[in-house]
Amino acid sequence: MTDIHRAEPEAVGLSSMRLDRVGDWMKRYVDEGKLPWAMTAIVREGALVYREAAGLADVEAGRDIFPDAICRIYSMSKPVTAVAALRLYEQGLFGLEDPVDAYIPQLADMSVRVGETPYGMHLEPARRPITIRDLFCHTSGFTYSFNGNDGLAKLYRENRVDFGSRAGTLGEVVTRLGDLPLDHHPGARWTYGVSIDVLGYLVEVISGKSFDRYLAEEIFEPLGMADTFFELPGDRVDRFVPCYEYTPDNHFRRVDGTADSRFASTVSCCSGGGGLLSTMTDYLKFADMLREGGRGILGRRTVEFMATNHLPDDSDLAAMGQEVFAETSYNGVGFGLGVSVMLDPAAAGVMASPGEFAWGGMASTAFWVDPLEDMAAVFMTQLIPSGCYPIRKELRVLVNQALTA
């Protein structure tokens, strides 16, 4: 795939003058010392109408940010993994209600933590098996070690089941995960966790290919995403940018470098939930493929199905036990197959379209696709944790206020 062709904003119903506010907004965040850098790209009706950046890729070295910077996209890996799995779904190789243990026996007969005291956990058998839909929708009962400081979080840390880059193979991590209790019964709540990592292993099992090879052959190569991978190639270290961490004084400090980063050494565990590196150019190709209804990767109806709320009784995330994630309220927001789905913009307090689907990453990256407006947007920076500032809400306002037709 070649790069997306450029067009003047006015040619597709956007105001250049109003889009300039996006650049002013990015520059303000950088000038106030809140972000090291920021980059935004917008596609409408298949045309790239905006791509601008501000700030320093390497603050200590004084190096300006550049267009093909390689970034940690963390949880923006999840929609990629979902698309990978949906390619197999389209071939009739699994059903959403299939029990996961039919393909991954290590996850049979799971137990659930129903209580915890200083003396240990109270467990009971899971009321039903985990389904493949549960993996897509984060209703499996799997969690993350950083979701709390209780006994289950401790077990996750001790057993290294957050799918870190050197935690072992995907199969080895899933086997350890199967020995631990679930945070809740499958389907009972929405809990952000390693479900999509398990989905990545399912792709490996069903396809018969290693997960990284499957992504490369089925998604990255067809889309021309030449700079998206789990392990940084040695010849691209010069384009890999540092990552910074928010500090209490509304500034940041460097927490991960480039050549010395864990992403630049051997990766044994290809985390479909958070392990990919990518660039603005590459991820925009992925987002635009979804905007265009799956062009060459998925069928149009599959993308529509992916972007449909799959939570029980069409409930939102707040009703499923999630009140706030990152800086975003989840009133009025549902969840599809690997992506959030906007149900009620007023309830969510976000200027967005019903049916918009999206996700972001721990380093404050974000993307969304708006089928109603035939538009996709990607935002890149490198500041952890996500949610330090209301970036995603503000950027939606800035993009949508520029629409004229």
C-alpha positions as a LaTeX table, in Angstrom:
\begin{tabular}{lrrr}
\hline
Residue & $x$ (\AA) & $y$ (\AA) & $z$ (\AA) \\
\hline
Met1 & 0.00 & 0.00 & 0.00 \\
Thr2 & 1.30 & 3.46 & $-0.86$ \\
Asp3 & 1.00 & 6.41 & 1.51 \\
Ile4 & $-2.42$ & 8.03 & 1.78 \\
His5 & $-2.76$ & 10.86 & $-0.73$ \\
Arg6 & $-2.95$ & 14.42 & 0.59 \\
Ala7 & $-5.72$ & 16.89 & $-0.08$ \\
Glu8 & $-6.69$ & 20.36 & 1.04 \\
Pro9 & $-9.07$ & 20.17 & 4.03 \\
Glu10 & $-11.67$ & 22.26 & 2.20 \\
Ala11 & $-11.87$ & 19.62 & $-0.53$ \\
Val12 & $-13.40$ & 17.16 & 1.97 \\
Gly13 & $-15.42$ & 19.45 & 4.21 \\
Leu14 & $-12.91$ & 20.69 & 6.78 \\
Ser15 & $-11.64$ & 24.18 & 7.56 \\
Ser16 & $-7.87$ & 24.76 & 7.33 \\
Met17 & $-8.17$ & 27.72 & 9.66 \\
Arg18 & $-10.00$ & 25.69 & 12.27 \\
Leu19 & $-7.56$ & 22.78 & 11.93 \\
Asp20 & $-4.74$ & 25.18 & 12.78 \\
Arg21 & $-6.11$ & 25.07 & 16.33 \\
Val22 & $-4.84$ & 21.48 & 16.59 \\
Gly23 & $-1.27$ & 22.71 & 16.05 \\
Asp24 & $-1.73$ & 25.52 & 18.57 \\
Trp25 & $-3.03$ & 22.99 & 21.08 \\
Met26 & $-0.07$ & 20.61 & 20.58 \\
Lys27 & 2.41 & 23.48 & 20.84 \\
Arg28 & 0.79 & 24.67 & 24.06 \\
Tyr29 & 1.19 & 21.24 & 25.68 \\
Val30 & 4.85 & 21.15 & 24.62 \\
Asp31 & 5.61 & 24.77 & 25.61 \\
Glu32 & 4.10 & 24.20 & 29.06 \\
Gly33 & 6.42 & 21.23 & 29.58 \\
Lys34 & 3.56 & 18.73 & 29.79 \\
Leu35 & 4.48 & 16.68 & 26.72 \\
Pro36 & 7.88 & 16.09 & 25.12 \\
Trp37 & 6.26 & 16.14 & 21.69 \\
Ala38 & 2.96 & 15.58 & 19.95 \\
Met39 & 1.89 & 14.55 & 16.44 \\
Thr40 & $-1.62$ & 14.41 & 14.96 \\
Ala41 & $-2.84$ & 13.08 & 11.61 \\
Ile42 & $-6.37$ & 13.17 & 10.22 \\
Val43 & $-7.85$ & 11.35 & 7.23 \\
Arg44 & $-11.26$ & 12.14 & 5.75 \\
Glu45 & $-12.85$ & 10.43 & 2.77 \\
Gly46 & $-9.54$ & 8.71 & 2.02 \\
Ala47 & $-7.45$ & 11.89 & 1.95 \\
Leu48 & $-4.79$ & 12.97 & 4.44 \\
Val49 & $-5.93$ & 16.47 & 5.35 \\
Tyr50 & $-3.79$ & 17.18 & 8.40 \\
Arg51 & $-0.44$ & 15.99 & 9.72 \\
Glu52 & 1.55 & 18.23 & 12.02 \\
Ala53 & 3.90 & 17.86 & 14.99 \\
Ala54 & 5.50 & 19.90 & 17.75 \\
Gly55 & 8.24 & 19.30 & 20.28 \\
Leu56 & 11.40 & 17.26 & 20.80 \\
Ala57 & 11.76 & 13.54 & 20.13 \\
Asp58 & 14.72 & 13.49 & 22.55 \\
Val59 & 14.46 & 16.31 & 25.06 \\
Glu60 & 17.93 & 15.79 & 26.52 \\
Ala61 & 19.57 & 15.79 & 23.09 \\
Gly62 & 17.42 & 18.67 & 21.77 \\
Arg63 & 16.37 & 16.61 & 18.74 \\
Asp64 & 13.20 & 17.72 & 16.97 \\
Ile65 & 10.43 & 15.19 & 16.48 \\
Phe66 & 10.40 & 13.75 & 12.95 \\
Pro67 & 7.69 & 12.14 & 10.80 \\
Asp68 & 8.86 & 8.50 & 10.87 \\
Ala69 & 9.67 & 8.27 & 14.60 \\
Ile70 & 9.24 & 4.73 & 15.96 \\
Cys71 & 7.08 & 4.74 & 19.09 \\
Arg72 & 5.78 & 2.38 & 21.76 \\
Ile73 & 2.08 & 2.03 & 21.01 \\
Tyr74 & 1.37 & $-0.28$ & 23.96 \\
Ser75 & $-2.38$ & $-1.02$ & 24.05 \\
Met76 & $-2.96$ & 0.27 & 20.55 \\
Ser77 & $-1.58$ & $-3.21$ & 19.78 \\
Lys78 & $-4.96$ & $-4.58$ & 20.91 \\
Pro79 & $-7.04$ & $-3.53$ & 17.88 \\
Val80 & $-4.31$ & $-4.99$ & 15.64 \\
Thr81 & $-4.60$ & $-8.33$ & 17.47 \\
Ala82 & $-8.39$ & $-8.18$ & 17.21 \\
Val83 & $-8.15$ & $-7.68$ & 13.44 \\
Ala84 & $-5.73$ & $-10.61$ & 13.22 \\
Ala85 & $-8.19$ & $-12.86$ & 15.04 \\
Leu86 & $-11.13$ & $-11.62$ & 12.95 \\
Arg87 & $-9.33$ & $-12.72$ & 9.79 \\
Leu88 & $-9.53$ & $-16.27$ & 11.15 \\
Tyr89 & $-13.14$ & $-15.73$ & 12.23 \\
Glu90 & $-14.00$ & $-14.79$ & 8.65 \\
Gln91 & $-12.63$ & $-18.17$ & 7.53 \\
Gly92 & $-14.99$ & $-20.05$ & 9.84 \\
Leu93 & $-12.14$ & $-21.29$ & 12.01 \\
Phe94 & $-13.84$ & $-20.37$ & 15.31 \\
Gly95 & $-17.07$ & $-18.94$ & 16.68 \\
Leu96 & $-17.36$ & $-16.14$ & 19.23 \\
Glu97 & $-19.25$ & $-18.35$ & 21.67 \\
Asp98 & $-16.72$ & $-21.17$ & 21.41 \\
Pro99 & $-15.08$ & $-21.97$ & 24.76 \\
Val100 & $-11.46$ & $-20.89$ & 24.71 \\
Asp101 & $-10.39$ & $-24.17$ & 26.31 \\
Ala102 & $-11.44$ & $-26.03$ & 23.15 \\
Tyr103 & $-8.35$ & $-24.45$ & 21.56 \\
Ile104 & $-6.25$ & $-23.71$ & 24.65 \\
Pro105 & $-6.72$ & $-26.59$ & 27.12 \\
Gln106 & $-4.54$ & $-24.81$ & 29.70 \\
Leu107 & $-7.54$ & $-22.55$ & 30.37 \\
Ala108 & $-10.04$ & $-25.31$ & 31.20 \\
Asp109 & $-11.69$ & $-25.61$ & 34.63 \\
Met110 & $-10.77$ & $-22.12$ & 35.79 \\
Ser111 & $-11.38$ & $-20.99$ & 39.37 \\
Val112 & $-12.60$ & $-17.55$ & 40.43 \\
Arg113 & $-11.56$ & $-15.44$ & 43.41 \\
Val114 & $-14.77$ & $-14.55$ & 45.26 \\
Gly115 & $-13.18$ & $-13.21$ & 48.41 \\
Glu116 & $-9.86$ & $-12.46$ & 50.04 \\
Thr117 & $-8.67$ & $-12.22$ & 53.63 \\
Pro118 & $-5.23$ & $-11.85$ & 55.21 \\
Tyr119 & $-5.19$ & $-15.65$ & 55.36 \\
Gly120 & $-5.81$ & $-16.28$ & 51.68 \\
Met121 & $-8.32$ & $-16.25$ & 48.84 \\
His122 & $-11.74$ & $-17.85$ & 48.70 \\
Leu123 & $-12.16$ & $-19.59$ & 45.35 \\
Glu124 & $-15.01$ & $-21.26$ & 43.52 \\
Pro125 & $-15.27$ & $-22.90$ & 40.10 \\
Ala126 & $-16.07$ & $-20.59$ & 37.20 \\
Arg127 & $-19.79$ & $-20.69$ & 36.40 \\
Arg128 & $-19.04$ & $-21.15$ & 32.72 \\
Pro129 & $-16.03$ & $-21.43$ & 30.44 \\
Ile130 & $-14.35$ & $-18.33$ & 29.05 \\
Thr131 & $-15.55$ & $-17.73$ & 25.49 \\
Ile132 & $-13.62$ & $-16.19$ & 22.62 \\
Arg133 & $-16.02$ & $-13.23$ & 22.76 \\
Asp134 & $-14.91$ & $-12.73$ & 26.40 \\
Leu135 & $-11.32$ & $-12.35$ & 25.20 \\
Phe136 & $-12.27$ & $-9.72$ & 22.61 \\
Cys137 & $-14.45$ & $-7.83$ & 25.11 \\
His138 & $-12.38$ & $-7.99$ & 28.34 \\
Thr139 & $-15.13$ & $-9.93$ & 30.12 \\
Ser140 & $-13.03$ & $-13.07$ & 30.65 \\
Gly141 & $-12.05$ & $-12.37$ & 34.26 \\
Phe142 & $-8.37$ & $-11.87$ & 33.41 \\
Thr143 & $-6.82$ & $-8.72$ & 34.86 \\
Tyr144 & $-3.43$ & $-6.95$ & 35.01 \\
Ser145 & $-0.96$ & $-6.94$ & 37.89 \\
Phe146 & $-1.14$ & $-3.13$ & 38.04 \\
Asn147 & $-4.93$ & $-3.12$ & 38.56 \\
Gly148 & $-4.49$ & $-3.33$ & 42.32 \\
Asn149 & $-2.33$ & $-4.34$ & 45.27 \\
Asp150 & $-4.36$ & $-7.34$ & 46.38 \\
Gly151 & $-3.42$ & $-10.99$ & 46.44 \\
Leu152 & $-4.38$ & $-11.65$ & 42.83 \\
Ala153 & $-2.28$ & $-8.74$ & 41.58 \\
Lys154 & 0.61 & $-10.15$ & 43.61 \\
Leu155 & 0.14 & $-13.56$ & 41.97 \\
Tyr156 & 0.17 & $-11.93$ & 38.55 \\
Arg157 & 3.47 & $-10.23$ & 39.35 \\
Glu158 & 5.06 & $-13.33$ & 40.88 \\
Asn159 & 4.06 & $-15.52$ & 37.94 \\
Arg160 & 4.93 & $-12.91$ & 35.28 \\
Val161 & 1.62 & $-13.18$ & 33.45 \\
Asp162 & 1.37 & $-9.59$ & 32.18 \\
Phe163 & 3.00 & $-10.89$ & 28.96 \\
Gly164 & 6.18 & $-8.87$ & 29.32 \\
Ser165 & 8.66 & $-9.03$ & 26.46 \\
Arg166 & 10.91 & $-11.58$ & 28.21 \\
Ala167 & 8.27 & $-13.55$ & 30.12 \\
Gly168 & 8.69 & $-16.65$ & 27.95 \\
Thr169 & 6.76 & $-17.78$ & 24.90 \\
Leu170 & 3.06 & $-16.94$ & 24.57 \\
Gly171 & 2.22 & $-20.58$ & 25.32 \\
Glu172 & 4.34 & $-20.61$ & 28.46 \\
Val173 & 2.74 & $-17.45$ & 29.82 \\
Val174 & $-0.77$ & $-18.71$ & 29.05 \\
Thr175 & 0.01 & $-21.96$ & 30.86 \\
Arg176 & 1.04 & $-20.03$ & 33.98 \\
Leu177 & $-2.04$ & $-17.84$ & 33.66 \\
Gly178 & $-4.26$ & $-20.93$ & 33.62 \\
Asp179 & $-2.99$ & $-21.89$ & 37.07 \\
Leu180 & $-4.22$ & $-18.60$ & 38.60 \\
Pro181 & $-7.78$ & $-17.67$ & 39.60 \\
Leu182 & $-9.91$ & $-15.25$ & 37.61 \\
Asp183 & $-10.79$ & $-11.85$ & 39.02 \\
His184 & $-14.50$ & $-12.52$ & 38.42 \\
His185 & $-16.80$ & $-14.98$ & 36.69 \\
Pro186 & $-16.63$ & $-14.86$ & 32.88 \\
Gly187 & $-19.13$ & $-12.36$ & 31.52 \\
Ala188 & $-19.88$ & $-10.77$ & 34.91 \\
Arg189 & $-17.86$ & $-7.58$ & 34.50 \\
Trp190 & $-15.58$ & $-5.66$ & 32.18 \\
Thr191 & $-12.02$ & $-5.83$ & 33.49 \\
Tyr192 & $-9.08$ & $-4.46$ & 31.55 \\
Gly193 & $-6.44$ & $-7.15$ & 31.45 \\
Val194 & $-4.51$ & $-9.70$ & 29.44 \\
Ser195 & $-7.51$ & $-11.04$ & 27.50 \\
Ile196 & $-6.18$ & $-9.73$ & 24.18 \\
Asp197 & $-2.79$ & $-11.31$ & 24.87 \\
Val198 & $-4.55$ & $-14.64$ & 25.20 \\
Leu199 & $-6.38$ & $-13.83$ & 21.95 \\
Gly200 & $-2.98$ & $-13.37$ & 20.31 \\
Tyr201 & $-1.97$ & $-16.84$ & 21.46 \\
Leu202 & $-5.26$ & $-18.17$ & 20.07 \\
Val203 & $-4.28$ & $-16.70$ & 16.69 \\
Glu204 & $-0.99$ & $-18.57$ & 16.95 \\
Val205 & $-2.72$ & $-21.85$ & 17.83 \\
Ile206 & $-5.39$ & $-21.68$ & 15.13 \\
Ser207 & $-3.17$ & $-20.32$ & 12.33 \\
Gly208 & $-0.23$ & $-22.59$ & 13.03 \\
Lys209 & 2.10 & $-19.61$ & 12.64 \\
Ser210 & 4.01 & $-17.68$ & 15.28 \\
Phe211 & 1.99 & $-14.60$ & 16.23 \\
Asp212 & 4.59 & $-12.11$ & 15.01 \\
Arg213 & 4.87 & $-13.89$ & 11.65 \\
Tyr214 & 1.09 & $-14.00$ & 11.27 \\
Leu215 & 0.80 & $-10.25$ & 11.88 \\
Ala216 & 3.61 & $-9.52$ & 9.45 \\
Glu217 & 2.19 & $-11.68$ & 6.65 \\
Glu218 & $-1.52$ & $-11.02$ & 7.11 \\
Ile219 & $-1.62$ & $-7.33$ & 8.13 \\
Phe220 & 1.66 & $-5.43$ & 8.08 \\
Glu221 & 3.00 & $-6.49$ & 4.69 \\
Pro222 & $-0.33$ & $-6.06$ & 2.82 \\
Leu223 & $-0.80$ & $-2.59$ & 4.35 \\
Gly224 & 2.82 & $-1.53$ & 3.83 \\
Met225 & 3.41 & $-1.17$ & 7.58 \\
Ala226 & 7.18 & $-1.63$ & 7.32 \\
Asp227 & 7.98 & $-0.10$ & 10.71 \\
Thr228 & 5.62 & $-2.10$ & 12.96 \\
Phe229 & 7.08 & $-4.97$ & 14.98 \\
Phe230 & 7.63 & $-6.36$ & 18.48 \\
Glu231 & 11.42 & $-6.18$ & 18.45 \\
Leu232 & 13.26 & $-3.12$ & 17.15 \\
Pro233 & 15.59 & $-4.00$ & 14.24 \\
Gly234 & 19.17 & $-2.89$ & 14.80 \\
Asp235 & 19.18 & $-0.72$ & 11.70 \\
Arg236 & 16.29 & 1.42 & 13.00 \\
Val237 & 17.55 & 2.39 & 16.45 \\
Asp238 & 18.19 & 5.92 & 15.19 \\
Arg239 & 14.44 & 6.36 & 14.57 \\
Phe240 & 13.33 & 4.94 & 17.94 \\
Val241 & 12.40 & 7.71 & 20.38 \\
Pro242 & 12.67 & 7.78 & 24.20 \\
Cys243 & 9.67 & 7.45 & 26.50 \\
Tyr244 & 8.94 & 9.87 & 29.34 \\
Glu245 & 6.99 & 9.60 & 32.57 \\
Tyr246 & 4.67 & 12.17 & 34.11 \\
Thr247 & 5.91 & 13.82 & 37.32 \\
Pro248 & 3.73 & 15.45 & 40.02 \\
Asp249 & 4.83 & 18.95 & 39.01 \\
Asn250 & 3.06 & 18.56 & 35.63 \\
His251 & 6.29 & 17.81 & 33.80 \\
Phe252 & 8.08 & 14.59 & 32.84 \\
Arg253 & 11.28 & 12.58 & 33.12 \\
Arg254 & 12.88 & 10.01 & 30.83 \\
Val255 & 12.11 & 6.39 & 31.78 \\
Asp256 & 13.05 & 4.38 & 28.70 \\
Gly257 & 15.73 & 5.02 & 26.14 \\
Thr258 & 16.44 & 3.72 & 22.68 \\
Ala259 & 19.37 & 1.34 & 22.18 \\
Asp260 & 19.12 & 0.33 & 25.86 \\
Ser261 & 15.35 & $-0.23$ & 25.76 \\
Arg262 & 13.83 & $-3.68$ & 26.36 \\
Phe263 & 12.22 & $-3.31$ & 22.92 \\
Ala264 & 15.69 & $-3.21$ & 21.35 \\
Ser265 & 16.78 & $-6.60$ & 22.70 \\
Thr266 & 15.47 & $-10.13$ & 22.27 \\
Val267 & 11.69 & $-10.34$ & 22.65 \\
Ser268 & 10.44 & $-13.83$ & 23.52 \\
Cys269 & 6.82 & $-12.91$ & 24.27 \\
Cys270 & 5.00 & $-11.10$ & 21.46 \\
Ser271 & 2.33 & $-9.32$ & 23.46 \\
Gly272 & $-0.77$ & $-8.70$ & 21.39 \\
Gly273 & $-2.07$ & $-6.60$ & 24.24 \\
Gly274 & 0.75 & $-4.10$ & 24.42 \\
Gly275 & 4.01 & $-5.10$ & 22.76 \\
Leu276 & 4.09 & $-3.43$ & 19.36 \\
Leu277 & 6.22 & $-0.56$ & 18.14 \\
Ser278 & 4.96 & 1.53 & 15.23 \\
Thr279 & 5.06 & 4.92 & 13.54 \\
Met280 & 2.43 & 7.52 & 12.77 \\
Thr281 & 2.62 & 6.58 & 9.08 \\
Asp282 & 2.09 & 2.88 & 9.76 \\
Tyr283 & $-0.69$ & 3.21 & 12.29 \\
Leu284 & $-2.52$ & 5.69 & 10.11 \\
Lys285 & $-2.54$ & 3.04 & 7.37 \\
Phe286 & $-4.11$ & 0.60 & 9.84 \\
Ala287 & $-6.71$ & 3.14 & 11.00 \\
Asp288 & $-7.53$ & 4.13 & 7.42 \\
Met289 & $-8.02$ & 0.49 & 6.48 \\
Leu290 & $-10.70$ & 0.30 & 9.19 \\
Arg291 & $-12.20$ & 3.61 & 8.06 \\
Glu292 & $-12.52$ & 2.16 & 4.58 \\
Gly293 & $-14.32$ & $-0.93$ & 5.85 \\
Gly294 & $-11.38$ & $-3.32$ & 6.08 \\
Arg295 & $-9.88$ & $-2.76$ & 2.62 \\
Gly296 & $-8.03$ & $-5.95$ & 1.69 \\
Ile297 & $-7.75$ & $-7.14$ & 5.28 \\
Leu298 & $-11.32$ & $-7.64$ & 6.54 \\
Gly299 & $-14.75$ & $-7.58$ & 4.96 \\
Arg300 & $-16.93$ & $-4.50$ & 5.42 \\
Arg301 & $-19.51$ & $-6.36$ & 7.51 \\
Thr302 & $-16.76$ & $-7.74$ & 9.74 \\
Val303 & $-15.53$ & $-4.22$ & 10.55 \\
Glu304 & $-19.10$ & $-3.13$ & 11.25 \\
Phe305 & $-19.51$ & $-6.14$ & 13.56 \\
Met306 & $-16.20$ & $-5.35$ & 15.26 \\
Ala307 & $-17.43$ & $-1.80$ & 15.92 \\
Thr308 & $-20.78$ & $-2.95$ & 17.40 \\
Asn309 & $-21.29$ & $-2.95$ & 21.17 \\
His310 & $-20.93$ & $-6.56$ & 22.34 \\
Leu311 & $-21.48$ & $-5.98$ & 26.06 \\
Pro312 & $-24.45$ & $-7.85$ & 27.61 \\
Asp313 & $-27.85$ & $-6.17$ & 27.10 \\
Asp314 & $-26.14$ & $-3.41$ & 25.10 \\
Ser315 & $-24.88$ & $-1.95$ & 28.38 \\
Asp316 & $-22.06$ & 0.59 & 28.64 \\
Leu317 & $-18.75$ & 0.14 & 30.44 \\
Ala318 & $-19.99$ & 1.99 & 33.52 \\
Ala319 & $-22.80$ & $-0.56$ & 33.90 \\
Met320 & $-20.20$ & $-3.33$ & 33.58 \\
Gly321 & $-18.27$ & $-2.06$ & 36.60 \\
Gln322 & $-15.95$ & 0.43 & 34.94 \\
Glu323 & $-16.40$ & 4.05 & 35.96 \\
Val324 & $-13.21$ & 5.70 & 34.70 \\
Phe325 & $-10.34$ & 4.39 & 32.61 \\
Ala326 & $-7.44$ & 6.72 & 31.82 \\
Glu327 & $-8.97$ & 10.20 & 31.56 \\
Thr328 & $-12.22$ & 9.04 & 29.96 \\
Ser329 & $-15.58$ & 8.41 & 31.59 \\
Tyr330 & $-17.19$ & 5.23 & 30.31 \\
Asn331 & $-20.75$ & 6.31 & 30.76 \\
Gly332 & $-22.18$ & 6.14 & 27.26 \\
Val333 & $-19.31$ & 4.01 & 25.90 \\
Gly334 & $-19.62$ & 0.34 & 25.02 \\
Phe335 & $-17.09$ & $-2.19$ & 23.86 \\
Gly336 & $-16.86$ & $-4.09$ & 20.60 \\
Leu337 & $-14.38$ & $-6.70$ & 19.42 \\
Gly338 & $-11.13$ & $-5.14$ & 20.65 \\
Val339 & $-12.24$ & $-1.48$ & 20.48 \\
Ser340 & $-14.37$ & 0.93 & 22.47 \\
Val341 & $-17.64$ & 1.98 & 20.82 \\
Met342 & $-19.34$ & 5.34 & 21.33 \\
Leu343 & $-23.01$ & 4.84 & 22.27 \\
Asp344 & $-24.09$ & 8.21 & 23.69 \\
Pro345 & $-21.73$ & 11.20 & 23.27 \\
Ala346 & $-23.70$ & 13.36 & 25.71 \\
Ala347 & $-23.53$ & 10.72 & 28.46 \\
Ala348 & $-19.82$ & 10.25 & 27.76 \\
Gly349 & $-19.18$ & 13.99 & 27.77 \\
Val350 & $-17.24$ & 13.76 & 24.51 \\
Met351 & $-17.83$ & 15.56 & 21.20 \\
Ala352 & $-17.98$ & 12.45 & 19.08 \\
Ser353 & $-20.30$ & 10.55 & 16.75 \\
Pro354 & $-22.42$ & 7.58 & 17.81 \\
Gly355 & $-20.67$ & 4.54 & 16.36 \\
Glu356 & $-17.15$ & 5.97 & 16.61 \\
Phe357 & $-14.70$ & 3.22 & 17.62 \\
Ala358 & $-11.34$ & 3.77 & 19.20 \\
Trp359 & $-8.57$ & 2.83 & 21.58 \\
Gly360 & $-5.35$ & 4.24 & 23.02 \\
Gly361 & $-2.04$ & 3.25 & 24.55 \\
Met362 & $-0.24$ & 3.66 & 27.86 \\
Ala363 & 2.15 & 6.28 & 26.42 \\
Ser364 & $-0.84$ & 8.60 & 25.74 \\
Thr365 & $-1.22$ & 7.56 & 22.11 \\
Ala366 & $-4.74$ & 7.33 & 20.64 \\
Phe367 & $-6.74$ & 6.66 & 17.51 \\
Trp368 & $-10.36$ & 6.68 & 16.47 \\
Val369 & $-12.44$ & 5.92 & 13.41 \\
Asp370 & $-15.68$ & 7.84 & 12.85 \\
Pro371 & $-17.83$ & 6.02 & 10.25 \\
Leu372 & $-20.51$ & 8.73 & 10.34 \\
Glu373 & $-18.01$ & 11.40 & 9.26 \\
Asp374 & $-15.87$ & 9.01 & 7.17 \\
Met375 & $-12.86$ & 10.10 & 9.20 \\
Ala376 & $-9.92$ & 8.59 & 11.12 \\
Ala377 & $-7.46$ & 10.31 & 13.43 \\
Val378 & $-4.22$ & 9.20 & 15.11 \\
Phe379 & $-2.34$ & 10.95 & 17.91 \\
Met380 & 1.20 & 10.07 & 18.93 \\
Thr381 & 3.43 & 11.10 & 21.83 \\
Gln382 & 5.48 & 9.19 & 24.45 \\
Leu383 & 4.27 & 10.04 & 27.96 \\
Ile384 & 3.21 & 7.46 & 30.54 \\
Pro385 & 0.83 & 6.85 & 32.10 \\
Ser386 & $-2.07$ & 7.50 & 29.80 \\
Gly387 & $-4.61$ & 9.88 & 31.28 \\
Cys388 & $-2.24$ & 12.46 & 32.73 \\
Tyr389 & $-4.13$ & 15.10 & 30.74 \\
Pro390 & $-7.52$ & 15.13 & 28.93 \\
Ile391 & $-5.76$ & 14.81 & 25.58 \\
Arg392 & $-8.25$ & 12.46 & 23.92 \\
Lys393 & $-11.33$ & 14.48 & 24.81 \\
Glu394 & $-9.70$ & 17.75 & 23.80 \\
Leu395 & $-8.44$ & 16.41 & 20.49 \\
Arg396 & $-11.87$ & 15.15 & 19.52 \\
Val397 & $-13.25$ & 18.64 & 20.07 \\
Leu398 & $-10.47$ & 20.17 & 18.00 \\
Val399 & $-10.96$ & 17.77 & 15.11 \\
Asn400 & $-14.74$ & 17.82 & 15.07 \\
Gln401 & $-15.05$ & 21.59 & 15.40 \\
Ala402 & $-13.17$ & 21.86 & 12.10 \\
Leu403 & $-15.89$ & 20.03 & 10.15 \\
Thr404 & $-17.82$ & 22.27 & 7.75 \\
Ala405 & $-19.71$ & 19.67 & 5.73 \\
\hline
\end{tabular}
